[in-house]
Amino acid sequence: MSITEQIRTRLQEAFDPRELEVVDDSESHRGHAGYREGGESHFNVRIRAAAFKGQNRLARHRAVHAALGDIVPRIHALALDIDA
Amino acid sequence: MTDAKTRIDETVKAHDVVLYMKGTKEMPQCGFSSRVAGVLNYMGVDFADVNVLADEEIRQGIKDYSDWPTIPQLYVKGEFVGGCDIITEMTLSGELDTLFSENGVTFDKDAAEKIREANA
C-alpha cells in the first residue's frame, strides 16, 4: 500500500471524516530538501470531521499526528488543513 | 531534564518570540521555515531564530520538548504556538496579532493587514 493510501486509511478509521483529501505534493518540492525520487515525501491533507469539534488547533493537529503514528517520522513534510 | 531540554527551556524563556527552524531567518533552508520566518520578518517582530540543522541534539530535542513532530516551531513567552500551518492560519485570521498583543510583543499591525489583504 502506498503511503498516500496508508494515510487515507488511518485517517478514515480514526475520524470517520465527511471530507478527506490526501495529496502527494512531493513533485512540487523536487530539488528541495527532503525530496526523494518516486515521491511520497511531502503530503497535503485536508480533512473535515465532527470529531474535531471543540478542539483547538494544536489539539486537532496532535490528534492527526497520533492517528498517523509511525507514518509521520517516515515522511518529510505534512501540511494539514483540519476543521470540524 | 536532559541537556537539550534544559537548553531549549532556557532559550524559549530568554526571548519573547523564538522560532526553531531549518536555516536562519536571513537564509531559511526549507519552504515551511521560510514561510513562518517571512511572516515574522514582514510583521517586524523581534524574534530569536534557532537553526536546528546546525545542532542535531536540538533538532530531535525540540520535537520531544513540544511533543510535535515537525519543524518549524514557534514559541511565544515560552509557550509552543504551532508549526507552519497553524501560524499561517493564525496570521490570516488575526489570532496571531491578538496573541502578540496579549503578550506585549511589538509588531506592525499595518503589515499584518497587508498580508491578510493579499491573501483575501
N, CA and C atoms of all chains as a GROMACS GRO file, in nm:
protein
  612
    1MET      N    1   0.085  -0.119   0.000
    1MET     CA    2   0.000   0.000   0.000
    1MET      C    3   0.088   0.124   0.000
    2SER      N    4   0.057   0.220  -0.085
    2SER     CA    5   0.136   0.343  -0.090
    2SER      C    6   0.115   0.423   0.038
    3ILE      N    7   0.206   0.515   0.066
    3ILE     CA    8   0.193   0.597   0.186
    3ILE      C    9   0.065   0.681   0.179
    4THR      N   10   0.035   0.729   0.059
    4THR     CA   11  -0.089   0.806   0.040
    4THR      C   12  -0.210   0.724   0.087
    5GLU      N   13  -0.214   0.596   0.046
    5GLU     CA   14  -0.326   0.510   0.084
    5GLU      C   15  -0.324   0.480   0.234
    6GLN      N   16  -0.203   0.464   0.290
    6GLN     CA   17  -0.193   0.438   0.435
    6GLN      C   18  -0.245   0.557   0.515
    7ILE      N   19  -0.210   0.678   0.470
    7ILE     CA   20  -0.257   0.798   0.540
    7ILE      C   21  -0.409   0.804   0.534
    8ARG      N   22  -0.461   0.781   0.413
    8ARG     CA   23  -0.605   0.787   0.394
    8ARG      C   24  -0.678   0.685   0.483
    9THR      N   25  -0.626   0.564   0.485
    9THR     CA   26  -0.688   0.457   0.563
    9THR      C   27  -0.690   0.491   0.712
   10ARG      N   28  -0.575   0.534   0.762
   10ARG     CA   29  -0.567   0.561   0.907
   10ARG      C   30  -0.658   0.677   0.948
   11LEU      N   31  -0.665   0.782   0.865
   11LEU     CA   32  -0.748   0.897   0.900
   11LEU      C   33  -0.896   0.861   0.889
   12GLN      N   34  -0.928   0.780   0.788
   12GLN     CA   35  -1.065   0.734   0.771
   12GLN      C   36  -1.111   0.657   0.895
   13GLU      N   37  -1.026   0.566   0.941
   13GLU     CA   38  -1.061   0.483   1.057
   13GLU      C   39  -1.068   0.565   1.186
   14ALA      N   40  -0.978   0.661   1.199
   14ALA     CA   41  -0.970   0.736   1.325
   14ALA      C   42  -1.080   0.839   1.341
   15PHE      N   43  -1.119   0.904   1.230
   15PHE     CA   44  -1.207   1.022   1.243
   15PHE      C   45  -1.340   1.012   1.167
   16ASP      N   46  -1.358   0.909   1.085
   16ASP     CA   47  -1.479   0.895   1.005
   16ASP      C   48  -1.516   1.029   0.940
   17PRO      N   49  -1.424   1.089   0.864
   17PRO     CA   50  -1.446   1.224   0.810
   17PRO      C   51  -1.553   1.228   0.700
   18ARG      N   52  -1.619   1.344   0.687
   18ARG     CA   53  -1.713   1.360   0.576
   18ARG      C   54  -1.640   1.411   0.453
   19GLU      N   55  -1.521   1.471   0.475
   19GLU     CA   56  -1.435   1.510   0.363
   19GLU      C   57  -1.294   1.469   0.396
   20LEU      N   58  -1.228   1.407   0.300
   20LEU     CA   59  -1.088   1.369   0.323
   20LEU      C   60  -1.014   1.371   0.190
   21GLU      N   61  -0.910   1.450   0.187
   21GLU     CA   62  -0.830   1.461   0.066
   21GLU      C   63  -0.683   1.446   0.104
   22VAL      N   64  -0.616   1.350   0.044
   22VAL     CA   65  -0.473   1.329   0.071
   22VAL      C   66  -0.400   1.344  -0.062
   23VAL      N   67  -0.313   1.442  -0.069
   23VAL     CA   68  -0.242   1.470  -0.194
   23VAL      C   69  -0.092   1.453  -0.173
   24ASP      N   70  -0.032   1.372  -0.258
   24ASP     CA   71   0.114   1.360  -0.258
   24ASP      C   72   0.168   1.480  -0.336
   25ASP      N   73   0.221   1.575  -0.261
   25ASP     CA   74   0.266   1.702  -0.319
   25ASP      C   75   0.417   1.703  -0.343
   26SER      N   76   0.476   1.584  -0.342
   26SER     CA   77   0.624   1.573  -0.346
   26SER      C   78   0.684   1.641  -0.469
   27GLU      N   79   0.614   1.627  -0.584
   27GLU     CA   80   0.674   1.680  -0.707
   27GLU      C   81   0.697   1.831  -0.700
   28SER      N   82   0.611   1.903  -0.628
   28SER     CA   83   0.629   2.047  -0.621
   28SER      C   84   0.747   2.084  -0.532
   29HIS      N   85   0.805   1.984  -0.466
   29HIS     CA   86   0.924   2.009  -0.383
   29HIS      C   87   1.049   1.948  -0.446
   30ARG      N   88   1.039   1.909  -0.572
   30ARG     CA   89   1.155   1.850  -0.639
   30ARG      C   90   1.276   1.944  -0.630
   31GLY      N   91   1.388   1.887  -0.591
   31GLY     CA   92   1.509   1.968  -0.580
   31GLY      C   93   1.526   2.034  -0.444
   32HIS      N   94   1.420   2.030  -0.362
   32HIS     CA   95   1.430   2.089  -0.228
   32HIS      C   96   1.473   1.982  -0.128
   33ALA      N   97   1.502   2.029  -0.007
   33ALA     CA   98   1.541   1.936   0.099
   33ALA      C   99   1.430   1.834   0.122
   34GLY      N  100   1.468   1.709   0.139
   34GLY     CA  101   1.370   1.607   0.174
   34GLY      C  102   1.305   1.540   0.055
   35TYR      N  103   1.325   1.596  -0.066
   35TYR     CA  104   1.266   1.533  -0.184
   35TYR      C  105   1.337   1.400  -0.211
   36ARG      N  106   1.261   1.301  -0.248
   36ARG     CA  107   1.326   1.177  -0.289
   36ARG      C  108   1.258   1.127  -0.417
   37GLU      N  109   1.336   1.060  -0.496
   37GLU     CA  110   1.289   1.008  -0.625
   37GLU      C  111   1.171   0.915  -0.599
   38GLY      N  112   1.066   0.929  -0.679
   38GLY     CA  113   0.950   0.843  -0.661
   38GLY      C  114   0.842   0.908  -0.575
   39GLY      N  115   0.872   1.025  -0.519
   39GLY     CA  116   0.772   1.099  -0.442
   39GLY      C  117   0.747   1.040  -0.306
   40GLU      N  118   0.624   1.058  -0.256
   40GLU     CA  119   0.582   1.011  -0.124
   40GLU      C  120   0.669   1.066  -0.012
   41SER      N  121   0.706   1.194  -0.024
   41SER     CA  122   0.783   1.260   0.083
   41SER      C  123   0.707   1.378   0.142
   42HIS      N  124   0.628   1.447   0.057
   42HIS     CA  125   0.553   1.566   0.101
   42HIS      C  126   0.403   1.542   0.078
   43PHE      N  127   0.326   1.563   0.183
   43PHE     CA  128   0.181   1.539   0.170
   43PHE      C  129   0.099   1.657   0.217
   44ASN      N  130  -0.012   1.681   0.148
   44ASN     CA  131  -0.112   1.779   0.191
   44ASN      C  132  -0.238   1.702   0.228
   45VAL      N  133  -0.289   1.728   0.346
   45VAL     CA  134  -0.411   1.662   0.389
   45VAL      C  135  -0.517   1.767   0.422
   46ARG      N  136  -0.636   1.744   0.366
   46ARG     CA  137  -0.750   1.829   0.402
   46ARG      C  138  -0.855   1.736   0.459
   47ILE      N  139  -0.896   1.765   0.583
   47ILE     CA  140  -0.990   1.674   0.650
   47ILE      C  141  -1.098   1.754   0.723
   48ARG      N  142  -1.220   1.707   0.710
   48ARG     CA  143  -1.334   1.769   0.779
   48ARG      C  144  -1.408   1.657   0.852
   49ALA      N  145  -1.410   1.667   0.985
   49ALA     CA  146  -1.476   1.561   1.062
   49ALA      C  147  -1.533   1.620   1.191
   50ALA      N  148  -1.649   1.571   1.228
   50ALA     CA  149  -1.715   1.618   1.350
   50ALA      C  150  -1.629   1.589   1.473
   51ALA      N  151  -1.542   1.490   1.460
   51ALA     CA  152  -1.457   1.450   1.573
   51ALA      C  153  -1.369   1.564   1.624
   52PHE      N  154  -1.347   1.665   1.539
   52PHE     CA  155  -1.258   1.775   1.578
   52PHE      C  156  -1.333   1.889   1.649
   53LYS      N  157  -1.463   1.875   1.660
   53LYS     CA  158  -1.544   1.980   1.721
   53LYS      C  159  -1.496   2.006   1.864
   54GLY      N  160  -1.482   2.134   1.898
   54GLY     CA  161  -1.443   2.169   2.035
   54GLY      C  162  -1.294   2.160   2.063
   55GLN      N  163  -1.218   2.116   1.964
   55GLN     CA  164  -1.072   2.107   1.983
   55GLN      C  165  -1.006   2.231   1.925
   56ASN      N  166  -0.903   2.281   1.993
   56ASN     CA  167  -0.829   2.393   1.936
   56ASN      C  168  -0.731   2.342   1.830
   57ARG      N  169  -0.660   2.436   1.767
   57ARG     CA  170  -0.573   2.398   1.655
   57ARG      C  171  -0.468   2.294   1.695
   58LEU      N  172  -0.403   2.319   1.808
   58LEU     CA  173  -0.297   2.226   1.849
   58LEU      C  174  -0.354   2.087   1.873
   59ALA      N  175  -0.469   2.081   1.940
   59ALA     CA  176  -0.529   1.951   1.970
   59ALA      C  177  -0.565   1.875   1.842
   60ARG      N  178  -0.617   1.948   1.743
   60ARG     CA  179  -0.654   1.884   1.615
   60ARG      C  180  -0.532   1.827   1.545
   61HIS      N  181  -0.427   1.906   1.541
   61HIS     CA  182  -0.305   1.859   1.476
   61HIS      C  183  -0.247   1.739   1.550
   62ARG      N  184  -0.249   1.749   1.684
   62ARG     CA  185  -0.194   1.638   1.764
   62ARG      C  186  -0.275   1.510   1.742
   63ALA      N  187  -0.406   1.525   1.728
   63ALA     CA  188  -0.492   1.407   1.706
   63ALA      C  189  -0.457   1.342   1.572
   64VAL      N  190  -0.433   1.423   1.469
   64VAL     CA  191  -0.396   1.368   1.338
   64VAL      C  192  -0.258   1.304   1.344
   65HIS      N  193  -0.164   1.371   1.410
   65HIS     CA  194  -0.030   1.311   1.424
   65HIS      C  195  -0.040   1.175   1.491
   66ALA      N  196  -0.123   1.169   1.598
   66ALA     CA  197  -0.136   1.044   1.674
   66ALA      C  198  -0.196   0.934   1.586
   67ALA      N  199  -0.296   0.970   1.507
   67ALA     CA  200  -0.362   0.870   1.422
   67ALA      C  201  -0.266   0.818   1.314
   68LEU      N  202  -0.179   0.903   1.268
   68LEU     CA  203  -0.085   0.862   1.162
   68LEU      C  204   0.033   0.784   1.219
   69GLY      N  205   0.061   0.802   1.348
   69GLY     CA  206   0.162   0.722   1.417
   69GLY      C  207   0.296   0.720   1.346
   70ASP      N  208   0.343   0.601   1.313
   70ASP     CA  209   0.479   0.584   1.259
   70ASP      C  210   0.495   0.637   1.116
   71ILE      N  211   0.386   0.679   1.053
   71ILE     CA  212   0.399   0.736   0.919
   71ILE      C  213   0.470   0.872   0.927
   72VAL      N  214   0.441   0.948   1.032
   72VAL     CA  215   0.493   1.085   1.043
   72VAL      C  216   0.646   1.092   1.034
   73PRO      N  217   0.718   1.015   1.114
   73PRO     CA  218   0.865   1.024   1.101
   73PRO      C  219   0.921   0.968   0.970
   74ARG      N  220   0.837   0.896   0.894
   74ARG     CA  221   0.886   0.839   0.767
   74ARG      C  222   0.874   0.936   0.650
   75ILE      N  223   0.794   1.041   0.666
   75ILE     CA  224   0.779   1.136   0.557
   75ILE      C  225   0.847   1.267   0.592
   76HIS      N  226   0.868   1.352   0.491
   76HIS     CA  227   0.943   1.475   0.517
   76HIS      C  228   0.854   1.589   0.560
   77ALA      N  229   0.736   1.597   0.501
   77ALA     CA  230   0.651   1.711   0.532
   77ALA      C  231   0.504   1.675   0.523
   78LEU      N  232   0.426   1.736   0.612
   78LEU     CA  233   0.284   1.707   0.621
   78LEU      C  234   0.211   1.839   0.646
   79ALA      N  235   0.141   1.887   0.544
   79ALA     CA  236   0.064   2.011   0.559
   79ALA      C  237  -0.079   1.974   0.591
   80LEU      N  238  -0.131   2.026   0.701
   80LEU     CA  239  -0.264   1.986   0.746
   80LEU      C  240  -0.363   2.101   0.744
   81ASP      N  241  -0.480   2.073   0.687
   81ASP     CA  242  -0.592   2.167   0.687
   81ASP      C  243  -0.706   2.092   0.754
   82ILE      N  244  -0.731   2.128   0.880
   82ILE     CA  245  -0.825   2.050   0.962
   82ILE      C  246  -0.939   2.138   1.009
   83ASP      N  247  -1.062   2.086   0.999
   83ASP     CA  248  -1.174   2.159   1.057
   83ASP      C  249  -1.284   2.060   1.097
   84ALA      N  250  -1.371   2.107   1.182
   84ALA     CA  251  -1.479   2.019   1.230
   84ALA      C  252  -1.590   2.012   1.126
   85MET      N  253   1.598   1.663   3.379
   85MET     CA  254   1.591   1.719   3.244
   85MET      C  255   1.717   1.685   3.165
   86THR      N  256   1.699   1.647   3.043
   86THR     CA  257   1.816   1.622   2.960
   86THR      C  258   1.878   1.756   2.922
   87ASP      N  259   1.998   1.749   2.871
   87ASP     CA  260   2.070   1.871   2.836
   87ASP      C  261   1.997   1.951   2.728
   88ALA      N  262   1.947   1.882   2.625
   88ALA     CA  263   1.876   1.952   2.517
   88ALA      C  264   1.753   2.023   2.573
   89LYS      N  265   1.681   1.954   2.660
   89LYS     CA  266   1.559   2.012   2.715
   89LYS      C  267   1.592   2.136   2.798
   90THR      N  268   1.700   2.129   2.874
   90THR     CA  269   1.743   2.244   2.955
   90THR      C  270   1.776   2.362   2.865
   91ARG      N  271   1.850   2.334   2.759
   91ARG     CA  272   1.891   2.442   2.668
   91ARG      C  273   1.769   2.505   2.600
   92ILE      N  274   1.674   2.422   2.558
   92ILE     CA  275   1.554   2.474   2.492
   92ILE      C  276   1.473   2.558   2.591
   93ASP      N  277   1.459   2.505   2.712
   93ASP     CA  278   1.385   2.574   2.816
   93ASP      C  279   1.443   2.714   2.840
   94GLU      N  280   1.574   2.721   2.847
   94GLU     CA  281   1.641   2.850   2.870
   94GLU      C  282   1.617   2.945   2.754
   95THR      N  283   1.628   2.891   2.631
   95THR     CA  284   1.612   2.976   2.512
   95THR      C  285   1.471   3.033   2.501
   96VAL      N  286   1.369   2.947   2.518
   96VAL     CA  287   1.231   2.995   2.498
   96VAL      C  288   1.186   3.088   2.611
   97LYS      N  289   1.258   3.081   2.724
   97LYS     CA  290   1.223   3.172   2.834
   97LYS      C  291   1.304   3.301   2.829
   98ALA      N  292   1.416   3.298   2.756
   98ALA     CA  293   1.504   3.416   2.748
   98ALA      C  294   1.454   3.516   2.642
   99HIS      N  295   1.375   3.468   2.545
   99HIS     CA  296   1.326   3.555   2.438
   99HIS      C  297   1.174   3.547   2.430
  100ASP      N  298   1.111   3.660   2.404
  100ASP     CA  299   0.965   3.661   2.394
  100ASP      C  300   0.916   3.575   2.278
  101VAL      N  301   0.988   3.582   2.166
  101VAL     CA  302   0.948   3.505   2.047
  101VAL      C  303   1.069   3.428   1.996
  102VAL      N  304   1.052   3.297   1.982
  102VAL     CA  305   1.161   3.212   1.932
  102VAL      C  306   1.107   3.122   1.821
  103LEU      N  307   1.181   3.116   1.711
  103LEU     CA  308   1.144   3.025   1.602
  103LEU      C  309   1.253   2.921   1.584
  104TYR      N  310   1.216   2.794   1.607
  104TYR     CA  311   1.306   2.683   1.574
  104TYR      C  312   1.280   2.650   1.428
  105MET      N  313   1.384   2.657   1.348
  105MET     CA  314   1.364   2.646   1.203
  105MET      C  315   1.482   2.576   1.136
  106LYS      N  316   1.462   2.544   1.008
  106LYS     CA  317   1.571   2.489   0.928
  106LYS      C  318   1.635   2.605   0.854
  107GLY      N  319   1.760   2.634   0.887
  107GLY     CA  320   1.827   2.751   0.835
  107GLY      C  321   1.812   2.867   0.932
  108THR      N  322   1.840   2.986   0.884
  108THR     CA  323   1.830   3.105   0.969
  108THR      C  324   1.725   3.199   0.912
  109LYS      N  325   1.689   3.301   0.988
  109LYS     CA  326   1.587   3.393   0.937
  109LYS      C  327   1.637   3.468   0.815
  110GLU      N  328   1.769   3.488   0.807
  110GLU     CA  329   1.824   3.553   0.687
  110GLU      C  330   1.832   3.455   0.571
  111MET      N  331   1.856   3.328   0.601
  111MET     CA  332   1.870   3.229   0.495
  111MET      C  333   1.802   3.097   0.533
  112PRO      N  334   1.669   3.094   0.521
  112PRO     CA  335   1.594   2.971   0.554
  112PRO      C  336   1.630   2.859   0.455
  113GLN      N  337   1.626   2.735   0.501
  113GLN     CA  338   1.665   2.624   0.414
  113GLN      C  339   1.549   2.528   0.390
  114CYS      N  340   1.428   2.574   0.414
  114CYS     CA  341   1.312   2.490   0.393
  114CYS      C  342   1.194   2.582   0.370
  115GLY      N  343   1.106   2.547   0.278
  115GLY     CA  344   0.994   2.634   0.243
  115GLY      C  345   0.902   2.666   0.360
  116PHE      N  346   0.882   2.568   0.448
  116PHE     CA  347   0.790   2.587   0.560
  116PHE      C  348   0.851   2.681   0.664
  117SER      N  349   0.980   2.662   0.691
  117SER     CA  350   1.050   2.753   0.783
  117SER      C  351   1.054   2.892   0.724
  118SER      N  352   1.077   2.898   0.594
  118SER     CA  353   1.087   3.026   0.524
  118SER      C  354   0.956   3.104   0.535
  119ARG      N  355   0.844   3.031   0.525
  119ARG     CA  356   0.715   3.099   0.529
  119ARG      C  357   0.691   3.166   0.665
  120VAL      N  358   0.720   3.092   0.772
  120VAL     CA  359   0.697   3.147   0.906
  120VAL      C  360   0.795   3.261   0.936
  121ALA      N  361   0.922   3.241   0.904
  121ALA     CA  362   1.022   3.347   0.927
  121ALA      C  363   0.984   3.470   0.845
  122GLY      N  364   0.934   3.448   0.723
  122GLY     CA  365   0.895   3.558   0.635
  122GLY      C  366   0.782   3.640   0.694
  123VAL      N  367   0.683   3.573   0.753
  123VAL     CA  368   0.570   3.643   0.815
  123VAL      C  369   0.621   3.728   0.932
  124LEU      N  370   0.705   3.669   1.016
  124LEU     CA  371   0.756   3.741   1.134
  124LEU      C  372   0.842   3.859   1.091
  125ASN      N  373   0.927   3.837   0.992
  125ASN     CA  374   1.010   3.946   0.941
  125ASN      C  375   0.924   4.059   0.886
  126TYR      N  376   0.825   4.020   0.806
  126TYR     CA  377   0.738   4.120   0.742
  126TYR      C  378   0.660   4.200   0.846
  127MET      N  379   0.620   4.130   0.952
  127MET     CA  380   0.543   4.197   1.059
  127MET      C  381   0.635   4.272   1.155
  128GLY      N  382   0.764   4.268   1.127
  128GLY     CA  383   0.859   4.344   1.208
  128GLY      C  384   0.874   4.293   1.351
  129VAL      N  385   0.853   4.163   1.369
  129VAL     CA  386   0.863   4.104   1.503
  129VAL      C  387   1.010   4.076   1.535
  130ASP      N  388   1.051   4.116   1.654
  130ASP     CA  389   1.187   4.088   1.700
  130ASP      C  390   1.187   3.945   1.756
  131PHE      N  391   1.247   3.853   1.682
  131PHE     CA  392   1.246   3.714   1.729
  131PHE      C  393   1.384   3.650   1.720
  132ALA      N  394   1.405   3.552   1.807
  132ALA     CA  395   1.529   3.475   1.804
  132ALA      C  396   1.508   3.354   1.714
  133ASP      N  397   1.604   3.324   1.630
  133ASP     CA  398   1.594   3.206   1.545
  133ASP      C  399   1.697   3.102   1.589
  134VAL      N  400   1.655   2.976   1.588
  134VAL     CA  401   1.746   2.867   1.621
  134VAL      C  402   1.747   2.772   1.501
  135ASN      N  403   1.864   2.755   1.443
  135ASN     CA  404   1.878   2.668   1.326
  135ASN      C  405   1.899   2.523   1.372
  136VAL      N  406   1.796   2.441   1.356
  136VAL     CA  407   1.806   2.302   1.404
  136VAL      C  408   1.902   2.219   1.318
  137LEU      N  409   1.927   2.265   1.196
  137LEU     CA  410   2.019   2.189   1.109
  137LEU      C  411   2.163   2.199   1.160
  138ALA      N  412   2.188   2.300   1.243
  138ALA     CA  413   2.324   2.320   1.295
  138ALA      C  414   2.346   2.246   1.426
  139ASP      N  415   2.242   2.180   1.477
  139ASP     CA  416   2.253   2.117   1.609
  139ASP      C  417   2.161   1.995   1.617
  140GLU      N  418   2.216   1.878   1.595
  140GLU     CA  419   2.138   1.754   1.588
  140GLU      C  420   2.063   1.729   1.719
  141GLU      N  421   2.125   1.764   1.832
  141GLU     CA  422   2.063   1.740   1.962
  141GLU      C  423   1.935   1.824   1.977
  142ILE      N  424   1.942   1.948   1.930
  142ILE     CA  425   1.825   2.036   1.937
  142ILE      C  426   1.721   1.994   1.832
  143ARG      N  427   1.767   1.947   1.718
  143ARG     CA  428   1.674   1.906   1.612
  143ARG      C  429   1.578   1.798   1.662
  144GLN      N  430   1.630   1.701   1.735
  144GLN     CA  431   1.545   1.598   1.793
  144GLN      C  432   1.482   1.650   1.922
  145GLY      N  433   1.561   1.724   2.000
  145GLY     CA  434   1.516   1.771   2.132
  145GLY      C  435   1.393   1.859   2.126
  146ILE      N  436   1.384   1.941   2.022
  146ILE     CA  437   1.270   2.033   2.014
  146ILE      C  438   1.140   1.956   1.986
  147LYS      N  439   1.153   1.843   1.914
  147LYS     CA  440   1.034   1.761   1.887
  147LYS      C  441   0.984   1.694   2.015
  148ASP      N  442   1.079   1.653   2.098
  148ASP     CA  443   1.042   1.592   2.226
  148ASP      C  444   0.985   1.696   2.322
  149TYR      N  445   1.044   1.815   2.318
  149TYR     CA  446   1.006   1.923   2.410
  149TYR      C  447   0.858   1.958   2.397
  150SER      N  448   0.814   1.970   2.270
  150SER     CA  449   0.676   2.013   2.245
  150SER      C  450   0.585   1.896   2.213
  151ASP      N  451   0.642   1.776   2.201
  151ASP     CA  452   0.568   1.660   2.153
  151ASP      C  453   0.502   1.695   2.019
  152TRP      N  454   0.583   1.745   1.930
  152TRP     CA  455   0.536   1.791   1.798
  152TRP      C  456   0.639   1.744   1.696
  153PRO      N  457   0.597   1.673   1.590
  153PRO     CA  458   0.694   1.602   1.507
  153PRO      C  459   0.762   1.682   1.397
  154THR      N  460   0.719   1.807   1.378
  154THR     CA  461   0.772   1.880   1.261
  154THR      C  462   0.834   2.014   1.300
  155ILE      N  463   0.910   2.067   1.206
  155ILE     CA  464   0.977   2.195   1.219
  155ILE      C  465   0.934   2.278   1.098
  156PRO      N  466   0.905   2.404   1.109
  156PRO     CA  467   0.934   2.498   1.219
  156PRO      C  468   0.839   2.486   1.339
  157GLN      N  469   0.884   2.545   1.450
  157GLN     CA  470   0.803   2.555   1.571
  157GLN      C  471   0.820   2.695   1.630
  158LEU      N  472   0.706   2.760   1.654
  158LEU     CA  473   0.709   2.896   1.710
  158LEU      C  474   0.672   2.895   1.858
  159TYR      N  475   0.750   2.968   1.936
  159TYR     CA  476   0.725   2.982   2.080
  159TYR      C  477   0.707   3.130   2.112
  160VAL      N  478   0.604   3.160   2.193
  160VAL     CA  479   0.584   3.296   2.241
  160VAL      C  480   0.576   3.290   2.393
  161LYS      N  481   0.662   3.365   2.459
  161LYS     CA  482   0.669   3.367   2.606
  161LYS      C  483   0.680   3.225   2.663
  162GLY      N  484   0.762   3.144   2.598
  162GLY     CA  485   0.788   3.010   2.649
  162GLY      C  486   0.684   2.906   2.612
  163GLU      N  487   0.574   2.951   2.549
  163GLU     CA  488   0.467   2.856   2.513
  163GLU      C  489   0.474   2.821   2.365
  164PHE      N  490   0.460   2.693   2.335
  164PHE     CA  491   0.456   2.647   2.196
  164PHE      C  492   0.325   2.693   2.132
  165VAL      N  493   0.335   2.759   2.017
  165VAL     CA  494   0.215   2.810   1.948
  165VAL      C  495   0.173   2.718   1.834
  166GLY      N  496   0.271   2.673   1.755
  166GLY     CA  497   0.235   2.585   1.644
  166GLY      C  498   0.343   2.581   1.538
  167GLY      N  499   0.311   2.510   1.430
  167GLY     CA  500   0.402   2.498   1.318
  167GLY      C  501   0.354   2.584   1.202
  168CYS      N  502   0.399   2.554   1.083
  168CYS     CA  503   0.372   2.637   0.966
  168CYS      C  504   0.223   2.653   0.936
  169ASP      N  505   0.148   2.543   0.938
  169ASP     CA  506   0.004   2.552   0.904
  169ASP      C  507  -0.070   2.639   1.005
  170ILE      N  508  -0.041   2.616   1.133
  170ILE     CA  509  -0.112   2.687   1.239
  170ILE      C  510  -0.076   2.836   1.237
  171ILE      N  511   0.051   2.867   1.218
  171ILE     CA  512   0.092   3.008   1.216
  171ILE      C  513   0.031   3.078   1.094
  172THR      N  514   0.027   3.009   0.981
  172THR     CA  515  -0.036   3.067   0.862
  172THR      C  516  -0.183   3.097   0.888
  173GLU      N  517  -0.254   2.999   0.944
  173GLU     CA  518  -0.397   3.018   0.974
  173GLU      C  519  -0.417   3.133   1.072
  174MET      N  520  -0.333   3.139   1.175
  174MET     CA  521  -0.348   3.241   1.279
  174MET      C  522  -0.312   3.381   1.226
  175THR      N  523  -0.220   3.385   1.129
  175THR     CA  524  -0.186   3.514   1.068
  175THR      C  525  -0.307   3.566   0.990
  176LEU      N  526  -0.368   3.478   0.912
  176LEU     CA  527  -0.479   3.519   0.827
  176LEU      C  528  -0.606   3.550   0.906
  177SER      N  529  -0.623   3.483   1.019
  177SER     CA  530  -0.745   3.505   1.100
  177SER      C  531  -0.728   3.623   1.195
  178GLY      N  532  -0.604   3.670   1.213
  178GLY     CA  533  -0.582   3.779   1.308
  178GLY      C  534  -0.550   3.731   1.449
  179GLU      N  535  -0.557   3.598   1.470
  179GLU     CA  536  -0.529   3.544   1.605
  179GLU      C  537  -0.384   3.567   1.647
  180LEU      N  538  -0.295   3.571   1.547
  180LEU     CA  539  -0.154   3.592   1.580
  180LEU      C  540  -0.134   3.735   1.634
  181ASP      N  541  -0.204   3.832   1.574
  181ASP     CA  542  -0.200   3.971   1.623
  181ASP      C  543  -0.242   3.973   1.769
  182THR      N  544  -0.353   3.906   1.797
  182THR     CA  545  -0.407   3.903   1.933
  182THR      C  546  -0.307   3.841   2.030
  183LEU      N  547  -0.249   3.730   1.988
  183LEU     CA  548  -0.152   3.661   2.073
  183LEU      C  549  -0.033   3.753   2.104
  184PHE      N  550   0.017   3.820   2.001
  184PHE     CA  551   0.130   3.912   2.022
  184PHE      C  552   0.089   4.027   2.114
  185SER      N  553  -0.027   4.085   2.087
  185SER     CA  554  -0.074   4.198   2.169
  185SER      C  555  -0.085   4.157   2.315
  186GLU      N  556  -0.147   4.042   2.338
  186GLU     CA  557  -0.168   3.996   2.476
  186GLU      C  558  -0.038   3.969   2.549
  187ASN      N  559   0.066   3.938   2.471
  187ASN     CA  560   0.194   3.906   2.534
  187ASN      C  561   0.296   4.020   2.525
  188GLY      N  562   0.248   4.137   2.485
  188GLY     CA  563   0.336   4.253   2.481
  188GLY      C  564   0.444   4.246   2.375
  189VAL      N  565   0.418   4.168   2.268
  189VAL     CA  566   0.515   4.158   2.158
  189VAL      C  567   0.484   4.266   2.055
  190THR      N  568   0.582   4.349   2.025
  190THR     CA  569   0.562   4.458   1.929
  190THR      C  570   0.560   4.405   1.787
  191PHE      N  571   0.465   4.453   1.707
  191PHE     CA  572   0.459   4.413   1.566
  191PHE      C  573   0.390   4.522   1.486
  192ASP      N  574   0.405   4.517   1.356
  192ASP     CA  575   0.348   4.617   1.267
  192ASP      C  576   0.209   4.572   1.222
  193LYS      N  577   0.108   4.634   1.280
  193LYS     CA  578  -0.030   4.594   1.252
  193LYS      C  579  -0.066   4.616   1.104
  194ASP      N  580  -0.013   4.724   1.045
  194ASP     CA  581  -0.042   4.752   0.904
  194ASP      C  582   0.014   4.641   0.814
  195ALA      N  583   0.134   4.593   0.849
  195ALA     CA  584   0.195   4.485   0.770
  195ALA      C  585   0.110   4.359   0.780
  196ALA      N  586   0.060   4.331   0.900
  196ALA     CA  587  -0.026   4.214   0.919
  196ALA      C  588  -0.152   4.227   0.834
  197GLU      N  589  -0.209   4.347   0.830
  197GLU     CA  590  -0.328   4.370   0.748
  197GLU      C  591  -0.298   4.350   0.599
  198LYS      N  592  -0.178   4.394   0.560
  198LYS     CA  593  -0.139   4.377   0.420
  198LYS      C  594  -0.132   4.230   0.381
  199ILE      N  595  -0.078   4.148   0.472
  199ILE     CA  596  -0.071   4.004   0.445
  199ILE      C  597  -0.213   3.951   0.426
  200ARG      N  598  -0.304   3.994   0.513
  200ARG     CA  599  -0.443   3.945   0.503
  200ARG      C  600  -0.510   3.993   0.374
  201GLU      N  601  -0.486   4.118   0.338
  201GLU     CA  602  -0.545   4.170   0.214
  201GLU      C  603  -0.493   4.092   0.094
  202ALA      N  604  -0.364   4.062   0.094
  202ALA     CA  605  -0.302   3.992  -0.019
  202ALA      C  606  -0.352   3.849  -0.030
  203ASN      N  607  -0.401   3.792   0.081
  203ASN     CA  608  -0.446   3.653   0.082
  203ASN      C  609  -0.597   3.640   0.094
  204ALA      N  610  -0.666   3.754   0.078
  204ALA     CA  611  -0.812   3.751   0.096
  204ALA      C  612  -0.878   3.683  -0.023
   0.00000   0.00000   0.00000
